[in-house]
Amino acid sequence: MPDPNQAVMEFLLSRRSRPARTLTTPVPTRQELIAMLTAAVRVPDHGKLEPWRFLVLEKPALTRLAGLVRDRGAALGYSDEQNAKPIAQYRDADLIVAVIKCARPTEKIPETEQTLSAGAVCLSLLNAALASGWGACWLTGWPVRDEVFRRIGLGLGADEWVAGLIHIGTGTAVPPDRPRPEIARLITWADT
């Protein structure tokens, strides 16, 4: 007979991200963040490849990255209006953890499974932050898909990319719950 952890189920059934624009200081201490990162890596990782790593972006780095987004956006032809939100994502943030997907060449574990493991780390970090009482949100955006931004701004290698930017801070507002999918229409029971 299973021994359910009702508190965890209630958390999972009611969890919701906090919009990044509603997050402010204080942010977790390094010690608090290390506890969340430790929880985040407890994900399926076939072959124990660890096809991910973390890049913790604090305020000085975020300010620098906002300037790079502004410059890269202009170079790529984005209008000031189109570029305003991506710039604000970095400029207005106080702490972002970039989950970096790292290529781990192997014949045993398909690339798809490594990518899914990196996504699982993103969700686990998001949930660890929320469970720890912080506000958190998982975002990406065009800058993390731009090779120049990844290389110059984040220092990523050619075989690395950003699986997610996890914004973490103090929530200033509780967002209303959004409509959730009707679960019955998403399930197919294969009972024969």
N, C-alpha and C positions, 0 to 999 in steps of 0.2 A: 504494500500500500504506500503510495507517495506521501511525502511529508511536505506539503506546500508551504511556501514562504509568501503569505498573503500580502505582507507589506511591499515586497518587491513587485508582485503582480499588480497591486493598486498603483504603485509608482508607474509601471510600464503602461497601464491602461489609461493613465491620466497625464502622462508627461507631454510637455509641449515646449518647443524652443521659444526663446525670447528674441525678438528682432534685435539685430546688432545695434541699430540706432537707439535702442532703449537701454543699452549697457553702459555703465560708467565705472568710476573708481569707487571703492577700492577693488583691486583685482586680487586673485589668490597670491599668497606668498610662494616663493620657489618650493618650499617644503610641501605646501598644500598642493601645488601643481604636480610635483613629483608623485604624490599619492594618486592623483587622477591619472597620470600617464602610466603608472604601474598597473592600475586597473584596466586602462585602455588596451594594453598589450596582451591581455588574457583573452585572446580571440582565436578562432580556428586558424592555424598556420601549418598547413600540410607540409611536411618535410622540415619543419622548424627552420624555415629560410629567413624569417624576419624580413619580408620584402617591403619594409617601411621604416621610416625614422621620423623624428620630430625636429622642427625648426621653431623655436619659441621666439616670437616677434614682440619685443617690448616697445614702449613709446618712441624712443629715439629712432629705432629701425622703422617703425610704422610711419613716422614723419618723413623720413628719407624715401620710403617706398611710395608715399602719396605723391611726392615730387616726381618720381620716376613714372608713375602712372600718368600724371599730367603730361609729361614730355613724350612718353611713348604713345599716348592717345592722340596727341597732336600730330606726331610723325605718321601714325597710321590713318589719319584723316577723320578721327572722331571729332564731332563738334563739341563745344564747351558744354552744351546741354547733355549730349550723349555721355560725356566723360565725367560729369559731376558726381554721379552715384559711385562709380568705381574709385574715384579720388577720395570721396568721403568714407568709403569702406576702410581705408587705411588711415586717413587723417584723423578721423573721429574715434578710432579704436584705441584702447589702452593695453590690450593683450590679445594676441592671436597666436594659436598654435597651428602651424602648417604641418599637416600629415603628408609626408613625402613618400611617394611610391618609388621604390628602388628596384631596378631589374636584378633578378637573381637567376641567371641562366642555369637551367637544369632540364634534363630530359624527363625527369620523374614528375615534376609538378607543372601543369600547364600555366601559362601566363595569366589566363583568365582567373584561375584560383588564387594566384598571387594578388591580382587586382581586387578581387572580392575580399581578400584578407585585409587589404589596406582600407577598403570601405568599412569593413567591420571595426577596424581601429577607430575610424572617424566617429561612428555611431557610439562605440563604447566610451570614447572620450567625452562626447556630448552628454551621454547619460551619466557618466561619472561626475561631470561638472554640475549637472542639474541635481543629482542625488546628494551632492555635497553642499547644496544650498545656493549655488551661483546661478546666474543667468548665463545661457549659452546658446549659440547659433552656429550652424554649419553652412558656410557659403563657399563659392568659388568666384567666377567672373572671368571676363576676357583676359585680364593681365596674367593670370596663372597659366593660360594657354599660349601666351606670347613667349617665344623662345628667348628673346632678348631680355624680357623682364625676369624670366626664370633664371637665366644665366647670370646677368649683371645684378639684378635686384636681390635674388634669393641665393645665388651661388650654387645653383643646382648643376649636376653633371648632365651630360647628354642623355644618359639612360635613366634620368629621374624626372618625375612630374608631380604636381600637387593633386593629391586625392581630395583634400578638403582643407578649408581654413576654418578652424574652430575658434570663434570669438567667445571669450569668457570674461565676465565682469559682474558687477552688481546690477541687478535688474531694477529699473525705475518704474516699471509698469508690468502688470500681468495681462498679457493679451487675451482677448476672448478666444475660446476654443473655436477652431475652424471645423467646417463640416468634414466628417470622416467617411471613408468608403463604406458602403453597405457590404458587409463581409460575405453575406450569402451569395452575392453575384460574382464573387472572386474565387469561389471554391468549386472545384470539380471533385466529386468523390469517385474514385476508381475502385469499386467494391466487387467487380466481377472480372 
